[in-house]
């Protein structure tokens, strides 16, 4: 039972004996009146208060009114759980009286508490964020915005880290004991068909609970809640620590619809001094912005127009609820004008340039809404808002800093209303030094300008140089476009430079002899940008969930009041971040005129190398700057060529983004011509004088170690060849070949690609034979066509005549930078490699032929549970012992010829790549092996493997259609034409290239690890066997599909391509079917490679000694 207030006051007085010292402010009557607790609860509270006083020192050991209030509140919470804790909370006025705080008023009232009273005049420090929740605003929606301000020792930054597409709100928990902070869900209308299935409380899906909060005070319907612990958890975004000792609230400001708190955090540090990279202090801003009472009517997105998008729920009385994606944009009905405020952090010298960039967008708005929508002010302007401060959501702030992200020019984050896509807040961050560095990187005049740096060269342009201002203007217009909701458009450069939302090519090399920095910069919204703004901001009377009819006109590039939709689209092209690296070669970053395939950049780079060499020889620049400029120039040229690689197997997306047309087959050959020039042409062939001045780059700096020519372009070679020879690219090329409209190209586009890569453009026109788009000049006309990677070998393994200065060129490829061991570095005659390879292949086949027969029989068999041992029994039963050597002539010719071509091609590849003999470099060995594998597959392996598989398949079918070598050729030619001999060329090429590349890459390393002094032949054999095992396991699935394709002998082809065949086998027979025949093939290749490598070394040495070659 609970006694009345008068009796409770007496119980309080009796619970504290006279010997207990009481403070003067103790009021038993108030305690009895305020707290409805039983006698046991009063006794327990009195004991709590006395215990708290005992722990203090001196006069402070008196039991104070605060002690009794705190103890009584704790007992009340325990006693009144069933009735809610609100009844036991102190008043807001009382709570605030016991704390020292700063008050901030926004859509919610917030108190930043710094101290709390312990008793009497004794205060202690604390750090709390207390929100005041009024009943009317309890359900107000708001969004969190988390921004990285920077790390200790860095310039301030503003990079958003907050989660997207959500909002928060407070609700009172059932029973009234707690306040819940929940993630708000998109709401459904009461008339929606599915509304009854959703949460009745929210109108949407079940809410997600973020935090459960116990009120610390109340006053009428107003509540105070402590969100300190929850807000400290945002430090986890920066790998900080949410504990009280490591996350602090530094500053707070509030405005009408938003407020923010600047915070710092760090990981706990056990050391007295923090080590670099650990426990660094991170500064971040935690902001909150209220959502409008009524959301803006959302506008649906269109794939042809590049806006940031947000998902919303849309339903109806007779419609199932679906997710629609709507664009991010400002509500210009609510905000008549967007004010961009240049922060005081921006140097005054840039104010006018930034204003020009912001206001340039008004030309696009005047087209669609008939008035300017943007205004820009700078410090010192008469209309500069006096109330402005960084973080004020009423303005779009423009900051400038030196970002920690290297080379970052700008950043334009925004926060949106998840219900409609309305942009609520935005800002622009511009990099200071990156704009100066970018313009300086391409300045030739700068290299001759006198300055104070070592070598007499001033390394950076002046901050107000015209090229710097041009660069800054382009970035400003670009980032303002992001704040308006626009995404990147990375196809604009190939659509007449239609958009400023592109990443433009920094230097225009349309005339390589006269490069222009910023020649492709627009400095103002382009044709696409005006079109996109019209789609997003043209005023239309819209209804949520319905697509206005005029949007189809706007997306098609028409006026919204036109009568009908034109069948042919008039809209500019659009492609964004997700499209980069895809099928369309026109979608590029920092590239222009991709149809030139980087040929102009190669020519520009060669000329720039000569200019840089003149400057360093004259002492105008030092070696560090020279190295930096040379390497960056080569990287630009290499990137431009790599960007055009999508012409191999690529497709051009149409303006509606609804379909794609395969690239012209001839484009692949034209690209290979330029790629070959990059790999083996003059760009990477640096002279001795250049190499003497070139330093090695280490972690962004340049040391005193000379850089080899190979180090400069090994990465480019790897990237380019891996792109050309990737299975997915070859599969795309096969598809492209099948749909080619030109009958002349249809049977041989893949064949020609590999041939051109190996041997260079053909005598009949090389890369130009495939044709191209009318009016476009072939890049080979700009840069002299290069020989293939197999040069001086020509198709048919004929040696090119040693004319035209090829002798010095080969000498340069094998040159010794130190001028020593010249005789030891001479290459073996090609005839030695050819004969030794032929002999080693013949030796191998005599030993491994039975294993190969069993392997092939196992792979082509469809019988479940077919094992190598069972296959061997079947072969013996059908053909006897000769059956294991069935097809020996074809196999002997194939393996011996394959060995001759493989080793000859490998040695020529290594020579072309200037590899130092005797010092194996795995990456170069791999590339040389890949090239050799493709050459042997193209020239020899595919047709002979086809004949071998058909003859071995005869064992299973019993038809004996391919009983002899000559008869087999005649049968294939009669049934399928000469093309029939090249069935499975894609799979065979991939198998041979990957297998041979791995073997040569590993052989040198394995052998060097095994070799003793003196060396023994068994070491070569063991090294060959190990490399054979590794390569076999890696590429066995390709061998399985190759065998299936080559075994097809009817009109209906079950396997039309390598990738499709792999999927079919895996789906119909299981994944393990891709490793059918692994055991005999593993035995055959490991034994075969052991014999091949050891025999090759024996035969090559013998032939060299006998012939003197």
N, C-alpha and C positions, 0 to 999 in steps of 0.2 A: 504494500500500500504506500501511496505517496501522501505525506502530511501536507497541510496547507502552508502558505508562505510564512505565517507567524511561527508555527512550530518548527519549520525548516531553519529559520533564523536562530531559534534557541538551540537546535541540534548543532548548528555550525559553531555557536559559542561554546557549547559544552564539549565539542570534539577537539577543541584546542585549549588545554589546561592553562592556568594562569602562569605557570612557569615557562610557557612558550612565549618568546618575545614577539610582539606584533608590531607592525609598522603603523603609523598614524592613519594611513589611508584605508585601513581595513574596514569594510562596511558589511556586517553580517546581514542586515536587513536587505541590502541589494542582492546578496548572494541567495538568500531565501526566496526573494521575489523572482529572480531570473532563472534559476535552475530547478526544474521539477525532478528531483532525484530523491530516492528513498534514504532512510537513515544510514544504511550500510554504504550507500554510495557517498553520502556526506563524510562519513568516517574515513573511507578510502581516499577521498579527495583531500581531506585535512592532512592525512599521513603523507600524501604525495607532495603537498605544499611544504610541510615541515622538512621533509627529506631534501627538497631542493634548496631550502634556506640553509641547512646544516653544511652543505657543500661550499658555501661562500665564506668569505673572510671578514672579520671585524664587524662593524655596524651593519654591513650588508647581510648578516646572518639573521636578520629579522624576517618573519614571514610577511610578505607584502601582499597587497591586493592583487597584483599581477600574478603572483604565485598561486593564489587561491582561484583566480579566474581560469588560469591555464589548467589547473588540476580539475576544476569543476567541469570545464569543457570536455576534457578527456573522459571523465566518468559519464557525462551526458551522452557522448558518442556511443559508449558501450551500452548505456541503459536505454537509448532511444533508437536503436537500429531499425526497429520495425516501423518507426514513425518518420525516418529520414533525419539526417544530421543538420538540416537547415535550421531546425528549431533551436539547436544548441550552439550555433555559430555566434561569435561576437558581432556587434554592429560594425558597419564599414567605418563609421567615424572613430569608433574605439580602436579598430585595427590600425587605421592610419595614424592615430595619435601615438601609437606605440612604435612607429617606424618613421625613419627619415627617407624621403623619396623625391623623385621628380615626376611630374604628371604630364602626360602627353595625350592629346585629344585627336582622335581620327574617327573612323567608322566604329571603332571600339575605343574605350578609354583605357590607357595602359599606365601603370605605375612602375618605374624603375627604382626598386628599393635598394638603398646602399647600407643602412644601419637599422638595428632594432634595439629597443630598450630592454635591458635585462631586469633592472629594478632601480627605482629611484632615478638617480642621475647617471647610472651606469649603462653605457651603450656598447654594443659590439658590432663589428663590420659584418655585412652579409651582402649577397648579390641575388636579387630575385626579380622576376618579371611577373607582375600581377595584372591580370586583365579584369576589367569591370564589365560584366555582362548585364545589360538591361533586358527586361523581358521582351520589349518590342524588337530588339536587335538580336535576340538569342539565335535565331535561325538565319542570320545574314550570311550569305555566301562570300567567301574570300579565297584568294590563292596565295600560296607561298612562293617567293622568288629568292633563290639562293644564288649568290654571285661571289666568285673568287676575286678578292681584291689584290692578292699577291702574297708572296712569301718573304720572310725577313731578308733584307739585303737586296730586294728587287724594287723596281718601279711599281707604282700602283697599276692594277689591271682590273678589268671587269669582264669576266667570263662566266656566263650563266651555267649553273649546275643543277637547277631545280627540275623536279619531275614535271612532265607535261600532262595536259589533258585531265586535270583534276581540280577540284575545289574542296574547301573544308567548311564546316559549320558546327555550331554547338547545339546540343539538344539536352533536355533534362532527362535523366535516366528514369525508368519506371520506378516508382516508390519514392522519388524525390531525394534519394540519398546522395547522388553524384551527378556531375555534369559530364556528358560524353562529347568528345571531339571526334567527328566522323568525316569520312570522305563522302562527299555528296555524289549522287548518281544522276545521270541524265533522266529527266522526268518524262512521263507519258501523259498525254491528254486524257481527261476523264472519259472521252468518247472513243478512245482507241480500242480496237478489238481485243488486244492482249492486256489491257490495263488491269483486269481482274486477276491476272496471273502474277502481277508484280506486288512488291511490298506496298501495302496500303499507307504506311507511314510516310514513305518517301515518293511514291508514285513511280519508282524505278526498281532496280534490282536491290537485293538486300544490301544495306550499307556496310562499309568497312570501318571498324572502330580503330581509331588512331591512338586515343588516350582516354583514360578514365580519371576524372579530376574531382577531388573533394573540395567543395567551397571552403574558403578560410574565413569568410565574413559574409554578412548579408545585411540588407537594409530595405525593407519592403520587398519588392520583386527584384531588386538588384542583387547581384552576386559578385563576389571576388573569387577568382580561381588562380592558382599558382601554376604557371606554365613553364617554370624555369627548367625543370628536368627535360621536358619534351623539346624545348627550343635548343637545349644544349646537344640534343641528339643529332642536329643538323651538321655538327662537326664531323660526323662519320662520313659525309660526302668527301671530306678532305683527309681522311685517315687520321683524324685527330682523336682527342679523348674527350668524352662527354662529362668527365668528372669535374667537380667544382674547382679543383686545384689547377686544371689545365685548360678550361674553356671559360672565357671572361667576356662580359658585355662592356664595351668601351664607350659607345656613344649611341644616342637614340634621337630620332627626329620624327615628327608626325605632321601630316598634311590632311587635307579633306578626305581623300579616299584611299590613302595609303600611309604607311609608316614603316620605318626600318630601324634595325639595330646593327651596329657594326661590332663584330666579334673577333676574337682571336682564339686559336687553339693550337695544341701541339701534343705529341705523344709524350708519355712520361719519360724522363731522362734520369738514369741512375748516376751519370757522371757529373762532376762539378762543372765541367765545361762541355757544351754540346759539340759533337763531332759533325763535320760537314755531311749533309745528306740525311742525318738522323735527328729526330726531335726538333726539326725546324718549326718556328712559329709561323702559322698560316693565318692570314687575315681574310675574313669573309663578311659579307653583308647578308642579313636575313631580313627580307622585306615582305610585307603583306599588303595586298591590294584588294579592295572590295569590288565585287561584281555588281553590275547595274541591276536595279530592281527588276527591270524588264529586259530580257536579252534581245539583242538585235536579230532581225530576221536573217537567217543564214543563207548564203549563196552557194549552190552546188558547184563542185569543181568540174573541170573538163581536162582530159589528158593532153589537149593541145595548148593549154595555158598553164604556165608554171607558177603556182602559188603554193605556199605552205598550207597544209590541210589539217582538219580536225574531224574525228568521227563523231557523229551524233545519231540518236535513235529517232526513227521516223515511222509512224504508224497511221492508222485511220480506222473509221468505223467498219470497213470491210477489207482491211489490208493487214497482213501480217507485219509485225515490226521488223524493220530492216535497218542496217547501218548505212548512213549516207556520209560521204566525205565532203566537207564544206571548206571554203577557202578562208584564210586569215586576212583580215582587212580592217581598217579603221571605220567607225561609224561616223561619216561626215554629216549626217543629220544631227547627231548629238554633239559632235565637235565640228564646228564650222571651219576651223582652221587649226592646222598642226604647227605648233611653235617649236622650232629647233633652236636650242640655246647652246651657244659655244661656251664651254666651260673656261674658267680662268687658266686651266692647265695647258690650253692651246696657245702657242706663241702667236703674238700679234701679227707676225709676218704672213701667217696662213689664214687669217680671218676672211679676207676677201675671196680667196680661192675656195674656201669651204662654203661660204655664202653662195658663190656662183654654182657650186655643185648641188647644193640643196634646192635652190630656186629653179634650177634647170628642169626639175620635174613638173613645174607648173605648166609648161607647154603641153605635157601629156594630159593634165587635169582639165585644162581649158578645152581640150577636144571633147571630153566626155561629160563634164559638168558645167562648162562654160565660165569657170572662174578659177583663179589660183587657189590652191588648197594648202600650200606650205609657206611658212614665213621663217626667217632665220635672223637671229640677233646675236651680237657679240658684246663683250664687256666694253663699256664706253658709249654704246648706242643709247639714244634718248628713250627708246621703248624697251630697254633691257629690264626684265622683271626683277624688281627689288627683292621679292620674296623667294627667288630661285635659290636652290641649294641642290647639290648632287644627290640624286635619289628621289627628287620630287617628281611624282608620276604625272603631274599635269603638263610637264614639258618633256620634249625629247632632247636629252643632253648629249652633247658631242664632246668627247674627251680625247686627249692625246697622251700617249705614253710610249715607252720602249718595252714592248711585250717580251715575256720570257720565251714564247714560242718563236723560234728563229725564223725570220723572214715574213712574219705575219704582218700584212699591210693594214688590215682593218677587220672589224667585227661589228655586226649589227643585231644584237639579241632583242627579243621582244617577249612579252607575256600576253596570253590571250584568254578570253572567256571560253571555257570548254563547251559551253552550251551553244555557241553561235559562231565561233571563230573570230569574234571581235578583238582587235588588238587594243589592249588597255594601257600598256606601258612599253616603251622602247628606248634604246640608247644607241649611240654610235661610238666605237672606240677606234681611233686611228693610230697607227704606229708612226713614230717620229723617224727613228734612224733607218728602218727598212726602206722608206721612200728615197732617202738620200743614197743609201748603199745600192739600191736597184738602179738608179740613174747613173751612179758613178761606175758601176760595173761595165757599162757599155760605152763609156765616154772615152773617145780616142784623144780628144783635145786635152783631157785631164792628164794624160800620160806625159805630155810635153810641158805642162804648166810647172813653173818653179815652185818649190815648197820647202817645208822644213823637214820632211821625212827623209829617212836614209835613202840614198840614191837620187835625191833631188826631186821626188815625185810627191805631190799632194794627193793623198789617197781618196779623199772624199770631196765631192762638189760642195759649193756653198749651199746653205740651207734654202736660200731664195733663188737658186739657179732655175732658169726656165724649165729645164727637164724635170727637176724635182717638183716644181709646181704642177707641171703637166701630169706627173705620176700621182700626186696627191689629189688632183681634181678627179681623175678617173676612179680612184678608190672611194672618194667621197660620194660620187654619184652612185657607185655600185652598192655601198653600204646603206645609203638612204633607201635604195630600192628594196633591200632586205627589210628595213623597218616598215615599208609599205606592204609587206607580205610576199614579195616576189622571190622566187627561187633562182638558182643559177640556170643559165641557158648555154650549154656547152656545144651547141651546134651553130651558134650565131655567126661565128667566123666564116663558116662555109655557106652561109645564107646572106652574103653581102654585108657582113659585119652589122647585123641587125639589132644587136642588144649590148647594153653596157653591163648586163648581168653575166657576161662571159668572163673567163680569165684570159685576157688577150695576150698574144705573143708580144713580148717586151720590145723586140727589135724587128723592124720590118726589113726583110732581105729580098724583097721583090727584085731589086737590083743588088746582087751580092756585093758589088764593088762600091755601093753607096748606101750602107745600112743607115736606118733612121730609128732612133730610140723613140718609142711611143707612136710610131707611124700608124699603128692599128687602134690607138686609143680613140674613143668617141668623145669623151668629156661631156656628154649629154645623153639623155634617153634616145635609144634608137627606134627603128620602125617596129620591132617586136615589142619594145617596152611600152610604146604608146598603145599598141594593140592590147597588151595585157592589162594596162591600167583601165582601158575602156571596158574590158570584160569585168573587172572587179569593182569599178566605182561608178559606172553609168547607173543613174537612178532608175529603178524599176519598181513597180508595185508588186511585191512578192509575197508569197505565203509559205510558211515553214513546211518543208517536206515536198514542195512542188517545184518543178523546174520551169521557170518562166520561158515562154516561147522565144523571146528575144535573145536568150542566152545562146541558143543554137546559131543565130545570126552573128552575134558578137564573136563566138568561138570560130566561126567560119571566115572571120575577117571582114564582115559586112556591117552596115549601119543597123542599129536596132529597129528602125522604122521601115526597113525595106520589106517589100510585099512577100517575097518568097526566098527560100534557101537555094542558093546556086549549087548546081551539081559539082562544079569544080571548086575546091577550096582556095580561098584567097589569103588564108592566114600564113604568117611566117612560121618557119620551122622551130620546134622546141625539143630539147633533150636536156636532161639534168644529171645530177651526180650518179644516180643509179644506172645510167646508160653508159657511163664512161667505161671503156674496156669491154664493151659488148660487141655486137655484130656490125654496127654502123661505123665505118672508119672516119666519118665526118665529125663524130662526137669526140672532141678533144679539149684538153686544157693547155693553154699557153701555146697554141699552134694556130697557124693560118695557112690557107691554101694547101690543104693536106694532099691534094692531087699531085703536087710537086714532089711529095714523098720525102721531103727533107733534102732534096738535091740542092736547093738554093742555100740551105744552111751548111752543107758540106763545103760548097764553094766559098761561102762567106768565112767559114772557119779557117780554110786554108789561107785566105788572104789575111785574116787577122793574126794568124800565127806568124806570118812574115813581118807584120807591123810590130808585134810584140817583141820579136827577136831583134829588130832594129833598135827598139827602145832599150832593151836590156844590154845589148852590145855597146850602146852609146852611154851607158851608165845613168840613164834617166830614171830607171826603175830598178829595184833590187830583185834578187832571185825569188824571194818569198812572194812578192806581188806578181812577178812574171809567172811563177808556178800556179798561183791562184787563177790568173786570167786564162792561161793555156788550158788548164783542166776544166774550168767552167765553160770555155768555148767548145771544147770537145764534147762535154756533157750535153750542151744545148743541141749540137748537131746530132749526136747519137739519139737523144730523146725525140727529135723531130722525125728521124727515120723510124724508130720504134713505134711512134704514134701511127704510122701508116701501115703497120703490119696487119691491121684488120682488113685490108684489101684482099688478103689471102683468106678465102672462105667467108668473106663478110657479106653484108646485105645493107641496102639503103632503105631506111624507114620513110614512109610517105608522110605528107603533111598532116593527114588525119591521125597519124600514129596508130593506124589500124592494120597495116600490112607492110611487107618489106620485099624489095626486089633484089635478087642476088647481084653482087658486084660483077662487073664485066670480067670474064675469065682472063683476058689479057692484062688486067690490072695487077694480078698476082705476079705475072712474069715481069712487068715493068717494075714492080716493087723489088723483086729479087735482084734486078740489075742494080738498083740503088743500094740495096743491102750489101751486095757483094763489094761494091765500091767502098762502102763504109768499113767492111771487115778487112779487106785485103788491099784497099786502095791507099792513096797517099796520106789520108788524114792521120793515121796512127804511126806513120813511118817518119819518126823524128830523126833529124840528122844529129851527128855527133856534137855540133855546136849547141843545138837545142837541148840535148840531154845533159850537157855539162851545166846548164843553168837551171835545170828542173830539179825541184826538191820534193821529198816525199811528204804526203799529208798524213798527219796523225791527230785524231780527235779535233779536226778543224784547224790545226796549226801545221806549219811547214817546217820540218826538221832539216838536218844537214846531210841526210842520206840520199844518194842519187836514186831516182825512180827509173825502173826499166820500162822499155816500150811495152812489154807484155802486160805489166801491171796496169798500164793505162787503159787497155782495151779488153782485158779478159772478161770483165763484167759485162761489157757491151756484147761481146761475142756470145757469151752464155745466154744473156737475155734474148738476143735476136734469134739464135738458133733454137732455143727452147720454144720460142713462140712459133717459128716456122714448122718445127718438127713435132709439135704437141699432137697427141692423138685426136684431141677434140677439134683442133684446127684442120687436120687432115680429113676428119669426118665431115666437117662443114664444107671443105673443098670438094669432097666427093658428092655431097648434095648439090653444091653449086654446079658441078660438072653435069649432073644428071638433068638439071633444068636449063642448061645453056641452050640458047636459041641458035647458036652458030654450029652447024653440023661439023665443021672442020675442027672446032675446039672440043666437041663433046667427048670423043674417045680418048683424048690425050692431055687434058689440062693438068691432072695430077702428075702424069708422066712428064710433061714439059716443065712443071714446077721443080721437080726433083732433078731433072736433067740440067735445068738452068742453074740451080743451086750448086750442082757438082761441077759442071763444065762451062758455065757462063752462057750468055746469049748466043743463039745459033748464028751461023754465017748468013742465013737468009733474013736477018733482021732482028734476031734475038728477042728481047723482051717486047719489041714493037709488034711482033707477029700476031699477038692476041688482039690488036686493035685497042680501042678506048673510046672515051666520049669525044664527040666531034669537037674540033677546035682546041682540044687540050694537047699541049706539047708533051712528049715523053720526057721524063726526067733524065733518061740516058742522053738526050740531046744537050742537057745542061752540064752534066758531069760525064766524062769519058767512060764508056762501059768497061767494067772490070772483067778480068778473066774469072772463071769459076774457082771454087775452093780446091778443085783437083788440078788446076793449071800447073804444069804444062800438059797434063793428060787431056785428050779429047775423047769424045764418045768412041767406044770400041777399043779403049785403052791404047790409042795411038799417040805417040809423043809429038807434041807441037814442035814445029821447026824452031831452032834456036836463033831466030831473027828478031829484029825489032828491039834489041837491047834487053832480051830476057836474061842473058847471062849475068849482068850486073844486078838485075832485080833479084835473082835467086841468091846471089852473093850477099846482098843486103839482108835478105831474110835469115841467112845463117851467120851473119857477122858477129864476131866476138867483141863486146864493148871494151874489153881490156886489151885487145890486140894480141892475145896469147892463145896458144893451142889452136892456131888456125888450121893446121893440117888435120888435127884430130876431129875437127868439126865439119869436114867435108862429108857430103851426103853420099850414101851408096848409090851405085848406078841402078836405074829403075829395073834393068834386066835381071840383076841379081835378086831383087825382091820378088820379081815375077816368077823366075824359075824356082827359087827356094820355096815360095808359097805354093806353087803347083806341086812340087815333089812332096812337101809336108802334107798337103791335102790328100794326095794319093795314098800316102802311108796311113793316114788316119782312117780312110774309108775301108781299107782292107781289114782293119781290126774291129771297127764299130758298126759295120753294115748290118749284122744280125740284130743288134739292139735297136737300130733305127727302124727296121722292118717291124719288130714287135711293137715299138712305140706307135707307129703310124696305124697299124692294125687295131690297137687299143683305142686310139682317139677317134677313128671314123666309125667304130662299132657302136650301134645303138642298143646292143644286148645289155640288159641290166647285170651288174656284177662282173663285167668283163675285167679281168685282171691280166697283168703281163704274163704270168705263168700259163693261164688259160689260153691267151692269145698265141703263145709259143707252141702249145700243144695243137691248136687248130692249124697253124701254119705247117707244122710238121706232118699232120694228118693229111692235109690237102696237097702239099707240094714236096714233102720230104725235106732233107737237108738243103737241097738247092733252093728251096723256097725262101730261106733266110737271106739268100743273095739274089733274090728275084729283082730284076731291074738294076743289076750291078753296073752295066755300062753307063746308064744315065746318071747313077749316083757317083760313079767314079769321075765322070766328066764334070758333074756339078761341083763336087767337093774340091777336086783339084783346081778347077777353074776359079772357084770361089776363093780358095786360099791364095791363088796368084793375084787376083784383083784386090782382095782385102789387104794384103801386106803392102802391095804397091801403092794403093790409095792411102793407106795409113802413113807411110813414109812421106808421101807428097803433102798430105795435110799438115804433118808436123813441120815440114820445111816451110810451108806457106805461113804457118803461125810463128815462125822464127823460134822454135823451141831449141834450147841448147842440148845437143846429144849427150847422153851419159848422165844427165841430171834430170830424172823423170819428174814431171810436174803433172799431178793427177788431173787437174782441171783441163789442161791442154791435151793430155792423152785421151781424156774422155771425149772432148770435142773432135779430135782427130779420128777416134774410133767410131763416133756417131756418123761422121761424114763417110768413112770407109764402109760402114755397114749399109748406109743408104745407097752408095755407089754399087756395091756388090749385089744388093737386092735388085736394083734397077737393071744393071747390065747383065747379070748372070743368074742369081739365085731364083728369082721368081719363075722364069720359064722352065728351068731344069727341075725345080722343086715341084712344079705342076706335073711334069711328066713322071717324076718319081712317085708322087702320091697316086696318080691315076693307075700306074702299073701295080703298086702295092695294094690298091683298092680292088684290083682284079682278083686278088686272092680270095677276098670276101664274097664278091659277086659271082665269080666263076665264069664270066662272059669272055675273057681273053680277048678284049677289044684292043688292048695295048700290049701286044706280045713282043714287039721289038721297038728299038729306039726310033728308027726311021718311020716305022708304021705308026707309032704313037704320035709323032709330029704330024704325019699326014692326016690321021684321024681327027686330031684337035683342029687342024687348019680347015678340014672339010666341014666339021660340025659347028665350029665357033669362030672361024677366021683366025688370023694371027693374034687378035686381041685375046683369044682364048688362052694363049700361053701366059698372059699377064693377069689371070684371075687371082685375086688376093694380093695384089701388089701393095695395097695399103698396109694390110696386116703383116705381110712379109717384111716390108720396109721398116715398120716399127719394131718388129721382133729383132731383125738383124742390127738395126741402129742401136737399140737399147742393149742388146746382148754384147755386141762388139765393143761399144763404148765402155761398158762396165768392165769387160775383160782387160782391155788395154789400160784403163785407169787403175785397176787393182794389181795387174801383173807386175809392174815395176816395183811397187811397194812390197808386195808379198815376196817377190824374188830377192829383193835387197835384204829383207829380214831373214831369209833362209840361207843366203849365200855365205859360204866360208872361203877361206883362202888355202888351197886353190879351189875354184868353183867346180861343181860336178853337174853332169847332165840331169841327174835325178832331181836336183833342186829346181831346175827349169820345168821339169815335168810336174813336180808337185805344185809349183806356183800356178802352172797352167790349169791343173786339175781343180785347185781351189777356186780360181776365178771362174772357171766353167760352171762349177756348182752354184755359185752366187748368182751369176747371170741367168742361169736356167730357172731357178726358183722365182726370180723377179719377173720374168717375161713369159712364163709357161702358158697363162691364159691366152696370150696373143698367138702362141704356136697352135693351140687347140683350134681356135677359130680359123686360123690360116689353113690348117689341114682340112677342116670341114668345107671351106670355100673352094679349095682346090680339088676336093673329091667330088664336087657337084658335076654331074655329067649330063643332066637332062635339060629340057627346055624350061622347066619351072625351077627357079633358084630359091631355095629356102632361106639362104643367107645372102642378103643384098649388100651388106656393108659390115665392117668389122664391129662397130659398136652395137648395131642391131643384132648381129649374130651373138655377141657376148650376152646381151640381155635375153635372147631367145633360149640359149643353152642354160643359163642360170634359172630361168623361169620354168622351163620344161623338164630339165634333168637335175636341177639343184646346183648349188654353188660348187660343190666338190667336183662336178663334171668338168669344170674349167681346169682341173688338175688331173684329168685323165692322162694316162701314159707318162706321168711325171717320173716314175721310178726308172723305166728303161731310158727315157731321154736324159735323166740325170746321170745315169751310168754312161750312156753313150757320149754325152758332151764332156763330162769330166774326164773320161778316158781319152776322148778325141782331142780335147784342148791340151791335155798333158802331152800327147803325142805331137800335136801340131806345133806348140811353142818350142819344145825341145828339138823336134826335127827341123823346124825352120832355122833355128840358130846353128844347127849342125850343117845343113845344106848351104845356108848363105855363106858361112865361113869357108866351106869346101869350094864352092863356086868362085868366090872372090880370090881364093888362093890359086885356083887353076887358071882362071881367065885373067886375073890381074885387074878386074874392074873394081 
